[in-house]
Amino acid sequence: MQPRTIVVLGATGHQGSGVVECLLREPGLETCLVRAVTRDIKSPAARQLLQDYQTPDGRLSLVTGDVYDPESLQNAFSGAYGVFAVTSERGPKRIDTEDDMKHELQAGLNIISAAKLCEIQHFVFSSLPNMKQVTGGRFEKLFHMDHKYIIEQWAKRDLAAVTCLIPGYSIPRQSNFLHATNVYVNYLTGFFLTNLNWPQYCRRENGIVRFCPPLPGDKSVQWLDPVYDMGIFAARAFALGVSKTKNKNYVVAAPKMRMQDLATIFTRITGHQAIYSPTTLDEWADTVSEALGPGFKEDIRQMMEWASIMPDDKICYGALDPTEDPSWDDLGLSASSFEDWLKRSGWTGP
């Protein structure tokens, strides 16, 4: 039997690289071929991916592809069994107006069209909830969230089998903030633990680590490791296959923890002094919009405003009751805690 090929979009980004690694070591996928898609297969990040994860039997390959180039996607998906797809609110140019954020919808259409044309049998998508519905219409400019939900609905309408993973909130890697990159990034449901490298979340001031998202210290949120957690969830979904995971949505986020506990846990694990002292919502929105563009400012502001008041008895950014998430029952998986991540990463502050 011909080995199945799984295509991974955004392969040099946090989520994509984690999916590549985990697909290559997931039990049940030992003969699976992994086709990693990136805009530049000769980039340092692409070469590093191949160096880090290539198997002795050469199951990992690199292929050129761009979500804004439908023909390149068709070439990348040709002959494949599955696709892991992720779209980014950060487009090929600066977000000067809110209308500029519609580029993500076009990228989603391109991906779905290519998957349909190439008869992809299992489509795993990094999605987000319908935030207009979740917030009762109060926050109508959470474009980066709602666009992913719209793309999810298109995929479920047009493709044979779709599994969605709902990950945590993220901002582009700091080193790539100000220019176009191969990194596809996502936003939502708790926070990506890797965000703690960025000054919006964490700073070192006078030798003390200051955790500083603009949320009350007693507010509980969900965190995850976008590399490890998204990787293991996607790989398990592909390994179990469409009979188990078709049309299912899985929340990739650890149990909630209070924001102020970041400092306490960090000090206990690392021995370094830390405090929790949030910035203002205005400072948060200004810093992010300066990097990504003014068209993103109200979106990112509304996201944090909702995060500060979202219901504590709900998960997935207030979208679901905990009993509605089948992740543990179906996949036997849960996302990383902050303590897990600190021990695995060796992180000792920004």
Disulfide bonds with the S-S distance in Angstrom:
none
